[in-house]
Amino acid sequence: MRINLTSVLVDDQDKALRFYTEVLGFVKKTEVPLGEHRWLTVVSPEDPDGVELVLEPDGHPAVRPFKEALVADGIPFTSFAVADVQAEYDRLTGLGVTFTQEPTVMGPVTTAVLDDTCGNLIQLAAM
């Protein structure tokens, strides 16, 4: 058994696609129209056949209060692995990304938390 898809709940798929590709550096893999929304996925350019991240619309009534509660408490929705958290922090802050947590060493792991502009906090982590 393995993970092949995971989702991040976004308030605007177009804005999310721009942020996740043009800023974070993922690449679009799948885009299928589904009425008002799309089945929209991105992947790491380092593993184009790996796990796909679904940019899932957050239209369900339970989603927005859930996301707002996580953000209010400073809890990331998901985590992305990077080779060097400080280098990504420097690159992304240079692109105007807002971080709610600067790079922080936590034992064997270094983390930072960013705002994805789509209603989520995302953790970057390196071991």
HELIX and SHEET records of a PDB file:
HELIX    1   1 GLN A   13  ARG A   18  1                                   6    
HELIX    2   2 PHE A   19  VAL A   23  3                                   5    
HELIX    3   3 VAL A   63  ALA A   72  1                                  10    
HELIX    4   4 VAL A   85  GLY A   94  1                                  10    
SHEET    1   A 4 LEU A   5  VAL A  10  0                                        
SHEET    2   A 4 GLU A  52  PRO A  57  1                                        
SHEET    3   A 4 HIS A  37  VAL A  43 -1                                        
SHEET    4   A 4 VAL A  27  LEU A  34 -1                                        
SHEET    1   B 4 THR A  78  ALA A  81  0                                        
SHEET    2   B 4 LEU A 121  ALA A 126  1                                        
SHEET    3   B 4 VAL A 109  ASP A 115 -1                                        
SHEET    4   B 4 PHE A  99  MET A 106 -1                                        
END                                                                             
